[in-house]
């Protein structure tokens, strides 16, 4: 069976994923990094999303497009083959591939959605707004069904200007993005940002942040965890193996 068949890829899978983005009643995505974690999440949630900052270290690489594109898309394909729900893949800024190839390789891997960043992973500098609009528009033209989550990195690598973040978000939606992700947007600005953008917004959840339900009440259409779960599990694994070294069993309280 192809990955597309297993994960419900294609128009039906994309339509199902897109329909889950409801402002106020968000799609919650505890991001995954491999087939095993994807199966766990798919048993509880209606869609699965990868996180590049979890996938890359699981493959032995750093985040920031250090992982070769072939390895990343192969990892996405393994996730898609493992589950029967729509899969959306974090592919950073496309690993230097032409937009049409990014779209084609996502479809080949069985993903019906993707995250695309507006900063250069190598320099951590924002890409010009018009350049990113052109890039997103080209991905959209290559695959009219793909669910595009356009990351807005103004609050991560840019000016941290609320107005610039809103302007980029609106421009990306106009270019064909289905949702925008203002990563590291301060929680206190989330409600105003969602209202100002006037389209689906992905808000992140992490330590000290509002709960997914609270983010929904602020206007989120999508809530993601990034590499948070992967890092929590690695921290717990560190505690377990340290206990083993010290003579304790990991199987007893």
N, C-alpha and C positions, 0 to 999 in steps of 0.2 A: 504494500500500500504506500502511496506517495505521502510525503509530509503534508501536502495541501489537503488530501482527503482526510487524513487523521485529525488535523487540527480545525477542520471546518473552514478552511481558507477559501478565498474567492469572494464573489459578490455577497453571498449569504453571510459568511463570517464577518466581512467588513461591515455590512449593514447591522448585524447584531451588535458588534462592538460599538459602532457609532451611536446606536440607539441607547446604549447604557450610559452615555454622557448626559446626565440630567442635572442642571444647576439646582442645588438645594437637596438633591438626592443622589450623591455622587457615586460613581464607579470607584470602588476601593481596590487598590492593586498592591498587595504585599509582594514586592518584586522578587523574582527568582533568578537563579544562576545556572541551573542544570536541569536535566530531566527529572531527577528525583524530587527536587524542591518544587518543580512545576506540577508534578502529580499531586503533591500535598495541597498546593494552593487550588488547583483545579477541582479538587474534591470538595472545596468549600465556597469558592468564588466563581462567578460566571465568565471570567476572562483571566488571562495570564500575561504578565509583562516582565521582560527581563530588565536588568539594570547593568549598564556597562561597568560600573565600578564594583560590581560583584562578579560578573562574568569574567572580566579580564584577570583578576587574581586567581579565580578558579582555574583558568587556563594557563596560569604561570606568568602573567604579564601585568604591567601597570595599566591603570586607567589612563585615558588621554590618547587613545588610538595607538598605544604601544602594541596591542595585540594585532596580528595580521588579519586582514579582512577575511581571508579564507577560513581561519579558525573561528572567527566570530560568527560568520554565517553558518558554519557547520554546527556550532553550539546552538544557534537559533533553530536550526532544522531538527536537532535532537529534542529540543523542548517541544517543538510543534508536533513531532511524531508521537510524543509521549502523552498528549492530552487531546481531549475532544471539545475544547472550548477555544474561542478566538485568542490568538497570540499577537501581542504587539512587542516589537523589539527595539531596544535602545541601541542605535547604531551611531552614536556620537554625532559627527558631522559627515558621515559617509565614507570615512577612511580614504579620502582622496579620489573616490570613484566618481565618474560622471553621474548626474542625477538619474538618467534613464537606467544605468546599470544598478544603482542603489535600489530602485524600484523593482527591477527585474530579479535581483538576487534575493530581495525580501520575499517576493512571490514564489520563487523557486524553493526557498527555505520553508515556506508554509506560513509566513507571518502575514497578517492582514492589516497591521498597523506598525507605526514606528515613531520613535523620538528622534528629532534632529535639532542640534544645538546651533546657536548663532555666535559662538566664539570659536576661535582657532585652538584646537587641543594642544598644538605644539607651542604656541606663544601665550595662550590664555588671554588673548586680546579679542575684544568684540569684532565681529565682521561688520562691515558697513550695512546699514539697514537695507539699502537698495540691492546690494549684492545678495543678501540673504533672501529678500523677496524674490529675486530672480531664481535663486536656487530652489526655494520651496515651490515656486510656480512650475519649474521644470520637472520636479519630482511629481507634482500633481498631474501635469500633462502626460507624464509617462504612465501613470496608473490612476485613472479617475476614481477608483474604488478604495485605494489605500487610505487608512485613517491616520492622518498626520498630526502628531502632537509636537508643536513647534516650541522648543525651549527658548526662553528669554533670559539671557545671562547678565542683564544690566545690574542685578543685585549681587552677582557673584564676581564678575570680572570688570564691570563697567562703572558708570558714574553713580550708580545707586539712585538715580533720578526716577522718581515715581512717574513723572510725565513722559520720560523717555521710554520707560517700561510699557506704559499704556500705548504710546505711539507705535512701538514695535509690535506689540501684541495685536493691535488693530490691523496693522499692515500685513502681518502674517496670516491672519484670518482672511483678509481680502485676497491674499495671494493663493488661497486654497487650503490652508491649514484647517483642521477640524476643531482643534483645541490648542490652547497656549499654556506654557508652563513657566511661570516666573519663578525660577528656582531661587531659594533664599529670600523671597519676598517677606518682609517683616509681617508677623501675624496681625499686628495692629493695623496694617494697611490692606489686609486681604479683602474685607467687605467693600471698601471703596474701589479697590482695583477691579474686582469682579463687576461691579456696577459700571465702572468707566469703560471697560473693555466691551461689554455688551455681547459676549459670546462665551462659549465653554472655556473654563479655566481649570487647570490642574494645579492643585496646591499640594505641597509636600508635608509629610508627617514625620517627625523625628522626636528625639528626647526634648522634653520641655515645651513641645508644641501642642496646640489644641488637638483634641481627638479627631478622628475622621468624621464623626457625627457633628462635632462643633464646626469643623471646616465646611461641612455641608451647609450648616446654618449661615455661614459667612458667604455662601454663594458658589462654592466649589462644585464643578461637574465631575471632577476626577480627583482622587487622592492617591498619591504614590508614596512608597517608603524608600525608594532608591536602594542603596546597599545596606540599609539599616538592619534588616533581619540577618543578612549574611555576617555582618560584623558582630551582632549579638551572639550568634551561634559560635563564631570563632572564639569570642571571649569566653563563652561557656566551655568550649573545648579546651581552651588553655587552662581553665580551672580544673577540669577533669584530669588532664594529663599531668598537671602539677601535683594533684592529689595522688595519682598513681606513683609518681616519683617518690612521694613522701610516705608511701606504704599504705595508702587508703584504696578502697575499692570504689570504682565509679558507680557500682550497682547498689550501694547502700547509702542511706540518708546520712 
